[in-house]
Amino acid sequence: MSNRSHLDGVNPIRGGIPIVFPNFGSATGLPSHGFARTTNWTLVSVEQAADETRSSVATFTMASSDSTRKLWPVDFELQYDVKLWSAQLETTLQVRNTFTKDIDFHALLHNYIEVNDVRNNGVVVTDLKGVNYYDKVTKTNKTETRDFISITSQTDNVYYNAPDRVEAPITGANFDYTVRVDKAGSVNGTATKTDLVVWNPWADRAKTMDDFGAEEYLKMIAIEPGGVSEKQVLPAGQTYTLHQKISAIRYS
């Protein structure tokens, strides 16, 4: 979490896992990255883990309202399930179409991951070689040729139909472990493709962000699964599911 993050309930927080929905980036009439990350959700249930072999579970919901319909005139229900183990976090976003016809949207889980120092390969992202992606910094389409992605400048890459598992080895004081992100998408149980965003604002961009410290880019990387390269079309009455599992694996 950024030390300068807004905690006013109006602006999105700069940390954790903001939920991007129903739009990724800018869209006419909608706030950047949508309204889900700035809307109050309802905590439906909490279950504490009975022991270390089990997870703690929390379920949150939100639904279309008069305020959301002014921005996006459709009906929907969202459910967000969070399961927490000692070294693993599992989150599932469900989008239910309660409208009378198809709806289309983006959905993304914007994971902020803390690192010791992104420089000098303090964190790298693997398993993306050969994947086509859009570089939002240079505004060009590319194919990934690197065995691993290191952060040496502003990075904002959208990897199309990315592998369902990527890993990010992190090194440095108290940070010798690998973060593994497993992801999956589906509509009514039928698998759909999912993308992956790798983001770090770097120095110049960080200085322009009022909710982000000028040096905090050194301490984070965002690895974000979702469906953003094209909108997900969801027929009336059906449910889209975006699932991820984040694991911390210590080096032996």
PEWO-V788611 format. One record per pair of residues at least 24 apart in sequence whose ideal C-beta (glycine too) atoms are under 8 Angstrom apart, sorted by the first residue. I is the first residue (numbers start at 1). J is the second residue. Records with the same first field share a line. If there is no record, write none. Layout:
# PEWO-V788611
I: J + J
This chain:
# PEWO-V788611
1: 112
2: 211 + 212 + 213 + 216
3: 213 + 216
4: 210 + 211 + 212 + 213 + 216
5: 211 + 212
6: 211
9: 40
10: 38
11: 38 + 211
12: 37 + 38
13: 37
14: 112 + 209 + 211 + 212
15: 112
16: 112
17: 91 + 109 + 110 + 111 + 112
18: 110
19: 78 + 80 + 93 + 107 + 108 + 109 + 110
20: 106 + 107 + 108 + 109 + 110 + 224 + 226 + 228
21: 78 + 93 + 95 + 105 + 106 + 107 + 108
22: 72 + 76 + 103 + 105 + 106 + 107
23: 105 + 106
24: 106 + 108 + 226 + 228
29: 71 + 72
30: 71 + 72
31: 71
33: 108 + 110
34: 106
35: 68 + 71 + 72
36: 62 + 78
37: 110
39: 68
41: 78 + 80
49: 84 + 85
52: 86
54: 85
55: 83 + 84 + 85 + 88 + 90
56: 83 + 84
57: 81 + 82 + 83 + 84
58: 82
63: 98
64: 98
74: 99 + 103
75: 99 + 100
76: 103
87: 247 + 248 + 249 + 250
88: 245 + 246 + 247 + 248
89: 245 + 246
90: 243 + 244 + 245 + 246
91: 243 + 244 + 246
92: 241 + 242 + 243 + 244
93: 241 + 242 + 243
94: 239 + 240 + 241 + 242
95: 232 + 234 + 239 + 240 + 241 + 242
96: 238 + 239
97: 234 + 235 + 236 + 237 + 238 + 239 + 240
98: 236 + 237
99: 236
100: 236
101: 236
102: 233 + 234 + 235 + 236
103: 233 + 234
104: 231 + 232 + 233 + 234
105: 231 + 232 + 234
106: 226 + 227 + 228 + 231 + 232
107: 226 + 227 + 228 + 232 + 240 + 242
108: 197 + 224 + 225 + 226 + 227 + 228 + 242
109: 224 + 225 + 226 + 242 + 244
110: 197 + 222 + 224
111: 181 + 222 + 223 + 224 + 225 + 244 + 246
112: 220 + 222
113: 168 + 170 + 179 + 220 + 221 + 222 + 223
114: 219 + 220
115: 170 + 172 + 175 + 219 + 220 + 221
116: 170 + 171 + 172 + 173 + 174 + 175 + 219
117: 172 + 218 + 219
118: 151 + 200 + 217 + 218 + 219 + 220 + 221
119: 151 + 152 + 218
121: 148 + 150 + 171
122: 170 + 171 + 172 + 175
123: 150 + 151 + 168 + 169 + 170 + 171 + 221
124: 148 + 149 + 150 + 168 + 169
125: 149 + 166 + 167 + 168 + 198 + 221 + 223
126: 166 + 167 + 168 + 169
127: 163 + 165 + 166 + 167
128: 159 + 162 + 163 + 166 + 196 + 198
131: 159 + 160 + 161 + 162 + 163
132: 159 + 160 + 161
133: 157 + 158 + 159 + 160
134: 158 + 160 + 229
149: 198
151: 200 + 202 + 221
153: 202
154: 200 + 201 + 202 + 204 + 205
155: 198 + 199 + 200 + 202
156: 197 + 198 + 199
157: 197 + 198 + 199
158: 195 + 196 + 197 + 228 + 229
159: 195 + 196 + 197 + 198
160: 193 + 195 + 229
161: 193 + 194 + 195 + 229
162: 194 + 195 + 196 + 225
164: 194
166: 196 + 223
168: 221 + 223
176: 250 + 251
177: 248 + 249 + 250 + 251
178: 248 + 249 + 251
179: 223 + 246 + 247 + 248 + 249
180: 245 + 246 + 247 + 248 + 249
181: 223 + 225 + 244 + 245 + 246
182: 244 + 245 + 246 + 247
183: 225 + 242 + 243 + 244 + 245
184: 241 + 242 + 243 + 244
185: 226 + 227 + 232 + 240 + 241 + 242 + 243
186: 240 + 241 + 243
187: 232 + 234 + 238 + 239 + 240 + 241
188: 238 + 239
192: 227 + 232 + 240
193: 227
194: 225 + 226 + 227 + 242
195: 225 + 226 + 227 + 228 + 229
196: 223 + 224 + 225 + 226
197: 222 + 223 + 224 + 226 + 228
198: 222 + 223 + 224
199: 224
